[in-house]
Amino acid sequence: MTDPTAGLSTASATHDAVLRENLERAQASAAHDAAAPRLSQAFNGRWTRRHWAHASLFATMGALLAAIVPGFSTAMHVAPNTQRTTLSLALPQLRLHKDNADRWQSVTLKPGQTLSGVFDELGIPYDQLATVMQHPKIKPALRKLRPGTSLSFNLPADGSVRAMRIEAAPGIGDEPVELEFDGNALRERAVPQEITTRTVVLSGEVGKSLFASARALGLGSSQLDQLTDEMFKYDIDFDSDLDPNDRFSVVVDQTWKNGQLASTGPVLAATFTVDGQLKSAFRYLRNGKPEYFTPDGRSLKRPFIRMPIPYARLTSGFGGRRHPVLGRFRMHQGVDYAAGTGTPIQAAGDARVEFVGRKGGYGNAVILNHGGGRTTLYGHMSRFAGIRIGQRVAQGTIIGYVGATGLATGPHLHYEFRVNGVHMNPLKMTLPPPEPLNGAALVAFKNETRRALDKIREVEDVVFQLDDGSRVATIDNAAKNGPKRNKKG
């Protein structure tokens, strides 16, 4: 009889063997698929975006290769008839530093610093300092050294002193002094100067002060005196006629040395715009003396100055009065100007000195002879200005100083004007103006002043031109009759 359990066990074993075999096949198939390259889905006849992108990339690369590769072969090909030239170029010389080359060092003197202190600071031997201090041109200059003076030394690397230079300064001179050391001796060497002269126009507004505005533009006291005392003295009252917005232009020659302004010459031409009227003056030498003229050649100079003391106060006029010292009525044959002791007194006109000394009640007095029977007297001076009898003096020359000598109650100037010995009122004298330029002198004047006039026009045409083309400043006579602004008193 057969055991049923035995059959079941045999079937179960067979079934397990089949399962193991199927599992092994599945594992082997999976391993084979992993090792083999995975192919994308087969092309089914339709292009995707990826296919088009790859195709564009390959086409672009192919076109570039087709264009570039033939060029290489052409560039590497040498034409058989080409000539070749070989040039030999000289290289520039290299400047090698030499130990004995010039080495300049500059020192600016400080307050309390001496020349010996400068030599010690730079390590210059004392014997060379002694040689410098004994030089005939340097020895007097050393006493005038001031803080701010520039000293330069040529000190090569070998430790020697080759040269010394003292720059131009007040007390030293207008040009630098350079000394070269030659053993124990000194040799003076001329320092080349680059000097140029420029004609410039300085223009600006009067502002709060003409003096301050002019100084800010670079004008000095001498140029200001020419404007106020020589050019426009009779045409402009500088105390009341000018407003802050009035303008002025001045033409001068400036001298420059080594790029620095050295000096400013006299005023060649000037203009002021007052109440819309343009007042002009030009410098010209007549008979060797400088004078100022209008553009048409009329002299701006007057034969006599009505006030020999600028900005003085009239205290007593011409005529009868009670004498302040004698106490009785008598004729006052001149005019009195009050001023402080020591105020300069000017010659009223070109003249020859006729008298200098003590003269009774006039005290210290000066009498000038102006020719044509005209004389002027200046009394009560404190002292004279070094003039002598027979000396020729020009108008405006300082002849003495205000005082209270003689019959005087206080410091003032007693001024008299006489014609053929007859006393005249100085304030009412009407004398003909100087003769204007004419003929060849007028032609020469216009030719000489054209340069200054052109310079002024360069500035005036910009400053005084309105947008509508009209000019703010004119020289027409009609402008004199136009409305005037209210001036400050």
Secondary structure, 3 states (H helix, E strand, C coil): CCCHHHHHHHHHHHHHHHHHHHHHHHHHHHHHHHHCCCCCCCCCCCCCHHHHHHHHHHHHHHHHHHHHHHHHHHHCCCCCCCCCCCCCCCCCCCCCCCCCCCCEEEEECCCCCCHHHHHHHHCCCHHHHHHHHCCCCCHHHHCCCCCCCEEEEECCCCCCCCEEEECCECCCECCCEEEEEECCEEEEECCCCCEEEEEEEEEEECCCCHHHHHHHHCCCHHHHHHHHHHHCCCCCCCCCCCCCCCEEEEEEEEEEECCEEEEEEEEEEEEEEECCEEEEEEEEEECCEEEEECCCCCECCCCCCCCCCCCCEEEECCEEEECCCCCCEEEECCEEEECCCCCEEECCCCEEEEEEEECHHHCEEEEEEEECCEEEEEEEEEEECCCCCCCEECCCCEEEEEECCCCCCCCEEEEEEEECCEEECHHHCCCCCCCCCCHHHHHHHHHHHHHHHHHHHHHHHHHCECCCCCECCECCHHHHHCCCCCCCC
